[in-house]
Amino acid sequence: MDKLGTYTQALKVYNEHTNIYAATAYDALPWHIEGSVGLAQWVGDEGPVIDFGSGCGLPAIPLAIALPHRQVVAIESKGRKTVFLKQVAHTLGLGNLTVVTQDIAAWATQNPVMGTVTAKAFKPLPVLMGYLHRHRIVPQRLLIPASLASWEGWQSQLATVRGYGFEFIQWDTHGVIVATKQGG
């Protein structure tokens, strides 16, 4: 079994006793994993890849697998989820994945270097942008996975991205908003 298959199996087994992924969404899991791996093409050149609100590890774990020479930081405040993330990182030998059990704002004050930030299902885009601004979190690149069904709503929210000094680059087939810091 490959690493993504091992991750998927471990997620389902862990989820039997500790809810970290909606069991009713197992049918969508391959699409989420494929989309997470696809994020690798959009990762910027500088700094670590930081996943805000990693939850069950999407997209942090697939990105750590796809980018073995790149540091990936999975930040999650819920210990029941980081226990799983640490187990999977160990099982898969992902030495490039750091799992942090901490509030994002608290972590960011101690770690000001931001490369690429992902935020899958963390907060709605306007709330996320305000959160980043309020906590002085300035990534060079944002990768915001969203559902294709929500594109119409996201399209109208892109002014929010621009309002915080980011330039919209792309909306890809997996519903990823890619934005880069203007001048960055």
WOWO-V231072 format. One record per helix or strand of 3 or more residues. SS is the DSSP state (a for helix, b for strand). FROM is the first residue (numbers start at 1). TO is the last residue. If there is no record, write none. Layout:
# WOWO-V231072
[[SS | FROM | TO] [SS | FROM | TO]]
This chain:
# WOWO-V231072
[[a | 3 | 15] [a | 23 | 42] [b | 49 | 52] [a | 60 | 66] [b | 72 | 76] [a | 79 | 92] [b | 97 | 101] [a | 104 | 110] [b | 116 | 118] [a | 125 | 134] [b | 141 | 145] [a | 148 | 163] [b | 166 | 171] [b | 176 | 181]]
